[in-house]
Amino acid sequence: MTIHSKVSWGRISLFYAIAFAISGLFNSGFLTPLYRKLTVGLIIESWSFIPAGIGTLVAALLAFKFDKRLKRSITLLGNDKMKNIVIAIVPAIVFTAIGLSNNNHINEHYYGFAFSLITLIYAVTEEIFWRSYLLDALRPINKFIYSLIIGILWWAWHFRFYTSFDFTVFLLICIVSSILLCQFANETKSYLTTAGLHSLIIMTTTEGEMTRPKITGLCISILLWLIIGRFWRKKAGKTQTD
């Protein structure tokens, strides 16, 4: 039996099809008018990407229930609960402090808090499929190869097939992000941490241009993550010495 035969390609295809079909109703724009009608006047009215997370969440939960061969290594809180929670909420703390301008005439700090918190919750509904189920399901394959496969599947899931940008730059973004997020998941054993990074990507790339507050928030979040990683490594080293 080869290592590739240990991958349940049929199950992966089935659960991916479920995620793609459900999320596609929103990613394609088909149900976007209905979403905006139901959320008119609410802060989430323009965030039409949110319902797409239902597809990946449902697919992941079904996979965890019915794919009995799956050996899970990536969980919500991973190998260090406190550390991973802190990592995940860094963007929310940063953008609450910095604030985000908006067209809804909402206080920038409140808007930064609401947007970052909701995008984090949304990112969890995605990451539970991409960097928990799918990563573990493809683990028998070479790390770079499964990161590449997940990146391509992630790109197709977004249902962006309209411009040359979608088929080139956006595809590349998904692949590079997938490699980074898969590495992050493997190190922390948590899809909550990858959701934190995913939420940062959403906050800095949606709702118009890359403004100064977004760039500042991006840089501060990355700096804080580096500090947190260094602090916890020192803490772990001290514990082992004691």
N, C-alpha and C positions, 0 to 999 in steps of 0.2 A: 504493500500500500504506500503510495507516494504521499508526501506532505500535502500536496494540493488536493488529494482525494479526501483529506480530513475536513476540508471546508464544505459546509452544506450549501452549495450554490443554489439548489432549488429553494431552500428555506429563505436564503438571503434575497433571492429574486422575488419571492412571494411577499415578504415583509416590505421590501423596497417598493414594490408595485402598490401596496396598500398606502404607504406614506406618500408616494407620488400622486396617486389618484385623489386622495382626500385633500392634500395640500394644493394640488393643481387647480382645484376649484377656486382657490384664492390667489395663488401665484400667477395664474393665467389672466386674472382680472374678471373672471366670469361672475363671481359673487361679490366683487368689490362694491358695486353700487348698493347691494343689499346691506352689506356691512356698514357703509357710510350712512345709509338711511336709518339703521338701527342705533347708530352711535352719534347721530347729529347733535351738536351742542356739547358733546363730551370731549375731554382732553385727548381721548384715544381715537377721535374721528379720522384723523389723517394717517394713523398708523395701521394701514390696511394689511400689513404683513403679519399682524398678530395671529389671526385665525389659522394661518398656515402651519403653525406649530401643533395644531390638533392632529394633523396627519402623522407627523413623526412620533408624537407622544403615543397615539393609538397603536401604531406599528410596533414601537418598542415594547409596550406593555403586552401586546399579543405575542411577540417574539419571546419575551421572558417567560411567559406562561406555557407556550407550546413547543419551543425549541429545547427539548430536554438534553440535547447534546452540548448545549452552550455552557462553557465554563467562564463565569463572570469574574473579571479582575478589576473592572472599572465601576465603582459605585458612586453614589451621590457625594458622600463626604470623604471617601478615599482613605489614605494612609495616615492622615493627621487632621482630625476633625476641625480643631480650632484654627490651625494654619490655613486650611483650605477654605473655611468660611471667610476668614479675613481677606484672603486673596480675591475671593469672589465679589466682595462688597466694596473693594477699593474704588472702582469706577463710580459707584453710587455716592460714596463719600466725597470724592473729588469733584464731581459735577454738581453735587448739592452745594458745595462751598463756592465753586466758580460761577455756577449758574449758566443757563442757556437761553439765548434770545429766542423768541417765538412770535408767531403771528396771532396768537390767541389772547394777547394782552394779559398774560399770566405772569406773576412774579417769577423772575428768572431762576431764583434759587429753588423755589417750589417746583418749577417746571423741570429743572435739572434733576431734582430728586425723583419726581414722578416718572420721567422718561427713562432714567437709568434703572429704577426699580422694576418697571414694567418690561424693559428690554432684557433684564436679567432673568426674570421669570419666563419670558418668551424663549430666551436662549437655552434655558434648561430643557424646555419641551423639544428643542431641536437636538441638543447635545446628548440627551439620553438615547437617541437613536444613532447619531453619527459616531460619537466618541465613547459610547458605552456598548450598545448592542453590536453595531457593525464592526467596530474595532476589534472586539473580542471574537466575533464570528470569523473574522479574516486573519486572526493572529497567527495561524500556522504559516502564513505567507511572509516573505521578506518585508521588513518594516517600511522601507521606501515604497515598495509595490502596493501594500495595502493602504498607505497614506495617499498614494496616487489614485487608486481605485475609488477611495472614499471621496477624494476631491472632485473627481469627474462625476460621480453619482450625485454629489452635493450640488455641483454646477447645474446638472440636468434638472434636478429637483426644483430649482428656482424658476424654471419655465421661462428663461430669458433667451428667446431664439429669434430676435427681431433685427438686430444690428450687427455689424462686423465687430463692434466692441464686445458684444455679448459672447461672440464665438472666439475671441482672442484674449483681450485684456481681462475680461471678467472670468473667463475660464482659468487663466493663469493665476488670478487672485484667489480663486477657490482652491486650486491645487497647492499653492504656496501656504495659504492659511491652513489647509488640511494637514500639511506636513508639520507646521508649527503646533497646531492644536492636538494632533495625535501624540507628539512628543511631550507636550504639557500634560496630557492625560496619562501617559505612561509613567511620568515622573511623580505625579501626585496621586494617581489611581482614583481620580475624582473627575466626574463630568460637571460638577459645580464650578470648579476652577476654570475649566474650558468655557463654561457659560459666562463667567466673568470676563474673560478675554473676548469672547464672541460679542458680548453686550457692548464692550468698548469699540469694537469694529463697527457695530450698528450705529452707535451714537455719533461716531466721527465721520461716517460715510453717508448717512441719510439726512434728509431735511436740508437740502441745499449744499452750498459750498463749504469747504474746509475753513472755517473761521478761526480767528486767533484763539478764542476760548476753547474751541475743540482741540486745536493743536496743543495748547497749554495743558488741557486736561489729559490728553494722550501722553504727553511727555511726563507729567507728574505721576500718572498711574503706572507707567513703566518703571519710573525711578522708585516708586514705593514698592513695587513688586520685587525689584532687585534688592532693596533694603530688607524686605520681609524674608526673602530667600536666604540672604546672608545671616540675618539674625537667627533664623531657625536652625541653620547649619551649625552656628556657634553653640546654640542651645543644645542641639543634639550631641555635639562633640563634648560639651561640658558634662552632660548627663552620663555619657559613656565613660568619661574619666573618673567621675565620682563613683 
